[in-house]
């Protein structure tokens, strides 16, 4: 029998691990430059926590059997877990809270997608207990810094507004509103055009479908609609955000305002955004995020609502985008030297010598040869593994250094 990982799971081999470590380390450095502190939450959570009050469908969660009344699940994303930790374990901290993470998440694929990936790797931030345009701008500009510093080619940001989109969809009868929403979210023009709507609603649905383009132009289009006071306030906030982003950068940001943008998890209340890249006829979703001003209240012991906003970067898609660049390491790390005891009697001396080298430079990679190989085999191994320095421990215990080309 040939053993393989389960369908939807995969192994990461040393080179890919090194390349993704490089990506993660760069991201964590940027997060820390902006004042974010790393948090590690549990991989396992109660199902009630993971579903975020119904915003995350239970069938997306890989559930585990538990003897108690409540079910356990593997986290499908990090925001709910961090929100839970922030209002319980970190309730006495000062505000705002800037938290960052790097972690794996697990998502149950639809039944018709056997073999689709189950485990994903993410890095991201959550800015909690801070509302307003300035907080929105901070998070988007932090995402811009991440993409720029990694050297991602040809990226752009799609920016939507969950509250405004819901307000514009409120004109449709409740019986068909979800269908209209799905058509707009999935860019399904054919199904939208075939929905049973009267002429005015059909025109409005098609109008909403095309609310995508340069922010200033789309905002002007929206103002031609009959908006309530709440929607007008949202439009004003969007205008302020776009102006703040443009005025804080040396060059115009590649932002498309897209009011068809609706995220997978339905806890977003304000701006939503997605970073995308298109390379070699393949589109990549690099990051997703948005504002969620009701989520923290679900976990607060007193039900107190507090603002929050964040994003997740998808390490797998970032890695795919960077493979064609010169940014990523091209080889797994090699050891700096190989310490070789030439006899059984000097094995202890060789082990001690290798420890001294590691203590002298804690970043050095020092290997011990484990014996039963000829000198030619040892050198062949060193060349294959790109080890350039051999240290032979001779019979009298003295080291002899040999450099390989």
C-alpha positions as CSV (number, residue, x, y, z in Angstrom):
1,X,0.0,0.0,0.0
2,X,1.3,3.5,-0.9
3,X,0.3,5.9,1.9
4,X,-0.9,9.3,0.9
5,X,-2.4,12.3,2.8
6,X,-6.2,12.4,2.9
7,X,-7.9,14.0,-0.1
8,X,-7.6,17.8,0.3
9,X,-4.5,17.6,2.5
10,X,-0.9,18.0,1.4
11,X,2.7,17.9,2.6
12,X,5.0,20.9,2.4
13,X,8.6,19.9,1.5
14,X,11.7,21.8,2.7
15,X,12.0,24.3,-0.2
16,X,8.3,25.3,-0.1
17,X,8.5,25.5,3.7
18,X,11.5,27.8,3.4
19,X,9.8,30.0,0.8
20,X,6.6,30.3,2.8
21,X,8.7,31.0,6.0
22,X,10.3,33.9,4.1
23,X,6.9,35.3,3.2
24,X,5.6,34.9,6.7
25,X,8.7,36.5,8.3
26,X,8.5,39.5,6.0
27,X,4.8,40.0,6.8
28,X,5.3,39.7,10.6
29,X,8.1,42.3,10.4
30,X,5.8,44.7,8.7
31,X,3.0,44.0,11.1
32,X,5.3,44.8,14.0
33,X,6.5,48.0,12.3
34,X,2.9,49.2,12.5
35,X,2.6,48.3,16.2
36,X,0.8,45.0,15.9
37,X,1.5,42.2,18.5
38,X,1.3,38.5,17.6
39,X,-1.5,36.4,19.2
40,X,-1.9,32.6,18.9
41,X,-5.4,31.2,19.4
42,X,-6.5,27.6,19.7
43,X,-6.9,25.5,16.6
44,X,-9.9,23.9,18.2
45,X,-12.9,26.0,19.2
46,X,-16.5,25.4,20.2
47,X,-18.7,25.4,17.1
48,X,-20.8,28.2,18.6
49,X,-17.6,30.4,18.6
50,X,-16.6,29.5,15.0
51,X,-20.0,30.2,13.5
52,X,-20.0,33.8,14.8
53,X,-23.7,34.0,15.5
54,X,-24.7,32.5,12.1
55,X,-22.3,34.6,10.0
56,X,-20.2,31.4,9.2
57,X,-22.2,28.4,8.0
58,X,-21.6,25.3,10.1
59,X,-21.1,23.2,7.0
60,X,-17.9,25.2,6.3
61,X,-16.4,24.0,9.6
62,X,-14.7,20.6,10.0
63,X,-16.4,19.4,13.1
64,X,-15.1,16.9,15.6
65,X,-17.1,14.6,17.8
66,X,-17.2,15.7,21.5
67,X,-18.7,13.9,24.5
68,X,-20.1,17.1,25.9
69,X,-23.3,18.9,24.6
70,X,-21.5,21.4,22.3
71,X,-19.5,20.4,19.3
72,X,-15.9,21.3,18.6
73,X,-14.5,22.4,15.2
74,X,-11.3,23.3,13.5
75,X,-11.1,27.1,12.9
76,X,-12.1,28.1,9.3
77,X,-10.7,31.6,9.9
78,X,-9.0,33.6,12.7
79,X,-11.2,36.7,13.2
80,X,-13.9,35.0,15.4
81,X,-11.3,33.3,17.6
82,X,-9.3,36.6,18.1
83,X,-12.5,38.5,18.8
84,X,-13.4,35.9,21.4
85,X,-10.0,36.2,23.0
86,X,-10.0,40.0,22.9
87,X,-13.2,40.5,24.9
88,X,-12.6,37.7,27.4
89,X,-8.9,37.0,28.0
90,X,-7.7,40.5,27.1
91,X,-10.7,42.5,28.5
92,X,-8.4,44.6,30.8
93,X,-6.0,45.7,28.0
94,X,-5.8,49.3,26.8
95,X,-7.5,50.3,23.5
96,X,-7.2,50.0,20.6
97,X,-5.8,46.5,20.4
98,X,-3.5,45.8,17.4
99,X,-3.1,42.0,17.0
100,X,-1.5,40.0,14.2
101,X,-1.2,36.3,13.5
102,X,0.2,33.5,11.3
103,X,-1.6,30.2,11.4
104,X,-3.3,27.4,9.5
105,X,-7.1,27.3,9.0
106,X,-9.3,24.4,7.9
107,X,-12.4,24.6,5.7
108,X,-14.9,21.9,4.8
109,X,-15.3,21.9,1.0
110,X,-18.8,21.5,-0.6
111,X,-19.9,17.9,-1.0
112,X,-19.5,18.1,-4.8
113,X,-15.8,19.2,-4.5
114,X,-14.1,16.0,-3.2
115,X,-10.3,16.5,-3.0
116,X,-10.5,20.3,-2.8
117,X,-7.9,21.8,-0.4
118,X,-8.9,21.6,3.3
119,X,-6.0,23.3,5.1
120,X,-4.8,26.8,4.3
121,X,-2.1,29.1,5.7
122,X,-2.8,32.7,6.6
123,X,-1.2,35.8,8.1
124,X,-3.2,38.8,9.1
125,X,-4.1,41.6,11.5
126,X,-7.1,42.7,13.5
127,X,-7.5,46.3,14.7
128,X,-10.0,46.1,17.5
129,X,-12.0,48.7,19.5
130,X,-11.3,51.4,16.8
131,X,-13.8,52.7,14.4
132,X,-13.8,55.5,11.9
133,X,-12.2,56.4,8.6
134,X,-8.7,56.7,10.0
135,X,-8.7,53.1,11.3
136,X,-10.0,51.9,7.9
137,X,-7.2,53.8,6.2
138,X,-4.6,52.3,8.5
139,X,-5.6,48.7,7.7
140,X,-5.7,49.2,4.0
141,X,-2.4,51.0,3.9
142,X,-0.9,48.3,6.0
143,X,-2.1,45.8,3.4
144,X,-0.5,48.0,0.7
145,X,2.8,47.9,2.5
146,X,2.7,44.1,2.8
147,X,2.1,43.6,-1.0
148,X,4.7,46.2,-1.9
149,X,7.4,44.8,0.5
150,X,6.9,41.3,-0.7
151,X,7.3,42.4,-4.3
152,X,4.0,41.1,-5.6
153,X,3.6,42.1,-9.3
154,X,0.5,43.7,-10.7
155,X,-1.8,43.7,-7.7
156,X,-4.9,45.8,-7.1
157,X,-7.5,46.3,-4.4
158,X,-11.2,45.8,-4.8
159,X,-13.1,47.9,-2.2
160,X,-16.8,47.5,-1.3
161,X,-19.1,48.5,1.5
162,X,-21.3,45.8,3.0
163,X,-23.7,48.2,4.7
164,X,-24.2,50.2,1.5
165,X,-24.7,47.1,-0.6
166,X,-27.3,45.8,1.9
167,X,-29.1,49.1,1.9
168,X,-29.3,49.1,-1.9
169,X,-30.6,45.5,-1.9
170,X,-33.3,46.4,0.6
171,X,-35.5,47.7,-2.3
172,X,-36.0,44.1,-3.5
173,X,-38.7,41.9,-2.1
174,X,-37.3,39.6,0.7
175,X,-38.4,36.5,-1.2
176,X,-36.0,37.3,-4.0
177,X,-33.4,39.5,-2.3
178,X,-31.0,36.6,-1.6
179,X,-31.1,35.5,-5.3
180,X,-30.3,39.1,-6.4
181,X,-27.4,39.2,-3.9
182,X,-26.0,35.9,-5.1
183,X,-26.1,37.0,-8.7
184,X,-24.3,40.2,-8.0
185,X,-21.7,38.5,-5.7
186,X,-21.0,35.8,-8.3
187,X,-21.1,38.2,-11.3
188,X,-23.9,36.0,-12.8
189,X,-25.4,38.4,-15.3
190,X,-27.5,35.7,-17.1
191,X,-29.3,34.5,-14.0
192,X,-29.9,38.0,-12.8
193,X,-31.4,39.0,-16.2
194,X,-33.8,36.0,-16.0
195,X,-35.1,36.7,-12.5
196,X,-38.8,37.5,-12.3
197,X,-38.6,41.2,-11.5
198,X,-40.7,44.1,-12.7
199,X,-39.1,46.5,-15.1
200,X,-38.0,49.0,-12.4
201,X,-36.5,46.4,-10.1
202,X,-34.8,44.7,-13.1
203,X,-33.2,48.0,-14.1
204,X,-32.1,48.6,-10.5
205,X,-30.6,45.1,-10.3
206,X,-28.6,45.6,-13.5
207,X,-27.5,49.0,-12.3
208,X,-26.2,47.5,-9.0
209,X,-24.5,44.8,-11.0
210,X,-22.4,47.4,-12.9
211,X,-21.4,49.5,-9.8
212,X,-17.7,48.7,-10.3
213,X,-14.9,51.0,-11.4
214,X,-12.9,54.1,-10.5
215,X,-14.1,55.2,-7.0
216,X,-15.0,58.8,-7.9
217,X,-17.1,57.7,-10.9
218,X,-18.9,55.0,-8.9
219,X,-19.7,57.3,-6.0
220,X,-21.1,59.9,-8.4
221,X,-23.4,57.1,-9.9
222,X,-24.6,56.1,-6.5
223,X,-25.6,59.7,-5.7
224,X,-28.1,59.6,-8.6
225,X,-30.1,57.0,-6.6
226,X,-32.7,57.8,-4.0
227,X,-30.7,57.1,-0.8
228,X,-31.8,57.2,2.8
229,X,-29.8,59.1,5.5
230,X,-27.8,56.0,6.5
231,X,-26.8,55.3,2.9
232,X,-25.8,59.0,2.4
233,X,-23.6,58.8,5.5
234,X,-21.9,55.7,4.2
235,X,-21.2,57.4,0.8
236,X,-19.7,60.4,2.6
237,X,-17.4,58.1,4.6
238,X,-16.3,56.3,1.4
239,X,-15.5,59.6,-0.1
240,X,-13.5,60.6,2.9
241,X,-11.7,57.3,2.9
242,X,-10.7,57.5,-0.7
243,X,-9.4,61.0,-0.3
244,X,-7.4,60.0,2.8
245,X,-5.8,57.1,1.1
246,X,-4.9,59.1,-2.0
247,X,-3.5,62.1,0.0
248,X,-1.4,59.8,2.2
249,X,0.4,58.1,-0.6
250,X,3.0,59.4,-3.1
251,X,1.2,57.7,-6.0
252,X,-2.4,56.7,-6.7
253,X,-3.3,53.4,-5.3
254,X,-4.7,50.7,-7.7
255,X,-8.2,50.7,-6.0
256,X,-11.4,49.7,-7.7
257,X,-14.7,50.5,-5.9
258,X,-16.9,47.4,-6.3
259,X,-20.2,47.3,-4.6
260,X,-20.8,43.8,-5.8
261,X,-18.1,42.7,-3.4
262,X,-19.5,40.4,-0.7
263,X,-17.3,38.3,1.5
264,X,-17.6,34.6,2.2
265,X,-18.2,35.2,5.9
266,X,-21.2,37.4,6.6
267,X,-20.1,39.3,9.7
268,X,-18.9,42.4,7.9
269,X,-20.8,45.7,8.5
270,X,-18.7,48.3,6.8
271,X,-16.0,48.4,4.2
272,X,-14.9,45.1,2.7
273,X,-11.9,44.7,0.5
274,X,-9.9,42.1,-1.5
275,X,-6.4,42.2,-2.9
276,X,-6.1,40.4,-6.3
277,X,-3.4,39.7,-8.9
278,X,-3.7,38.4,-12.4
279,X,-0.6,36.5,-13.8
280,X,-0.1,34.0,-16.6
281,X,-3.9,33.8,-17.3
282,X,-4.5,32.9,-13.6
283,X,-6.2,35.1,-11.0
284,X,-5.1,35.1,-7.4
285,X,-6.9,36.3,-4.3
286,X,-4.0,37.5,-2.1
287,X,-6.0,38.9,0.8
288,X,-9.5,39.6,2.1
289,X,-10.8,41.7,4.9
290,X,-13.2,44.3,6.2
291,X,-15.0,46.0,9.1
292,X,-17.1,44.0,11.6
293,X,-18.6,46.3,14.2
294,X,-21.0,43.7,15.7
295,X,-18.8,40.7,15.9
296,X,-17.1,41.5,19.2
297,X,-20.5,41.9,20.9
298,X,-21.3,38.3,20.3
299,X,-18.5,37.2,22.6
300,X,-18.6,40.0,25.2
301,X,-20.0,38.8,28.5
302,X,-22.3,41.8,28.6
303,X,-23.1,41.8,24.9
304,X,-21.3,45.2,24.4
305,X,-20.7,45.9,20.7
306,X,-17.3,47.2,19.7
307,X,-15.7,48.1,16.4
308,X,-13.1,46.0,14.6
309,X,-11.5,45.7,11.2
310,X,-8.8,43.4,9.8
311,X,-7.6,41.3,6.9
312,X,-6.1,37.9,6.1
313,X,-3.3,37.3,3.6
314,X,-3.4,34.0,1.8
315,X,0.1,32.5,2.0
316,X,-0.5,29.9,-0.7
317,X,-1.6,32.5,-3.4
318,X,1.2,34.9,-2.4
319,X,3.6,32.0,-2.8
320,X,2.2,31.2,-6.3
321,X,2.5,34.8,-7.4
322,X,6.1,35.1,-6.2
323,X,7.3,31.9,-7.8
324,X,8.0,33.7,-11.1
325,X,10.0,36.5,-9.4
326,X,13.4,36.6,-7.9
327,X,12.1,37.3,-4.4
328,X,11.8,33.8,-3.0
329,X,14.7,31.6,-1.9
330,X,15.6,29.2,-4.7
331,X,17.0,26.4,-2.5
332,X,16.3,25.0,1.0
333,X,18.9,26.2,3.5
334,X,22.1,24.2,3.6
335,X,24.3,23.4,6.6
336,X,27.4,25.6,7.1
337,X,29.8,22.7,8.0
338,X,30.0,19.0,8.6
339,X,31.9,17.8,11.6
340,X,33.4,14.3,11.0
341,X,34.8,12.0,13.7
342,X,37.4,9.9,12.1
343,X,37.3,7.1,14.8
344,X,34.9,5.9,17.4
345,X,37.2,7.2,20.1
346,X,36.8,10.8,19.0
347,X,33.0,10.8,18.6
348,X,32.5,12.6,22.0
349,X,35.1,15.2,21.0
350,X,33.3,15.7,17.7
351,X,29.9,16.2,19.4
352,X,31.5,18.7,21.9
353,X,33.3,20.6,19.0
354,X,30.0,20.9,17.1
355,X,28.2,22.2,20.2
356,X,31.0,24.8,20.6
357,X,30.5,26.0,17.0
358,X,26.7,26.3,17.6
359,X,27.2,28.2,20.8
360,X,29.6,30.6,19.1
361,X,27.1,31.4,16.4
362,X,23.5,30.4,17.1
363,X,22.5,31.0,13.5
364,X,25.1,28.5,12.2
365,X,23.9,25.1,10.9
366,X,26.3,22.4,12.1
367,X,25.9,18.7,11.1
368,X,27.6,15.7,12.5
369,X,28.6,12.8,10.2
370,X,27.1,9.6,11.7
371,X,29.8,7.2,10.4
372,X,29.9,4.2,8.2
373,X,30.8,6.2,5.1
374,X,34.0,6.4,3.1
375,X,35.8,9.8,2.7
376,X,34.6,9.9,-0.9
377,X,31.0,9.3,0.1
378,X,31.2,12.0,2.8
379,X,32.5,14.5,0.2
380,X,29.8,13.5,-2.3
381,X,27.1,14.0,0.4
382,X,28.6,17.4,1.3
383,X,28.6,18.5,-2.3
384,X,25.0,17.3,-2.9
385,X,23.9,19.1,0.2
386,X,25.9,22.3,-0.6
387,X,28.1,22.0,2.6
388,X,31.3,23.8,1.8
389,X,33.2,23.2,5.0
390,X,34.3,19.8,6.4
391,X,35.9,19.6,9.8
392,X,37.7,16.3,10.4
393,X,38.2,15.3,14.0
394,X,41.5,13.4,13.9
395,X,42.6,10.5,16.1
396,X,44.4,12.8,18.5
397,X,41.2,15.0,18.8
398,X,42.4,17.9,16.8
399,X,40.2,19.5,14.1
400,X,41.3,19.6,10.5
401,X,39.3,22.1,8.3
402,X,38.8,21.3,4.6
403,X,37.0,23.7,2.2
404,X,35.1,22.3,-0.8
405,X,34.5,24.2,-4.0
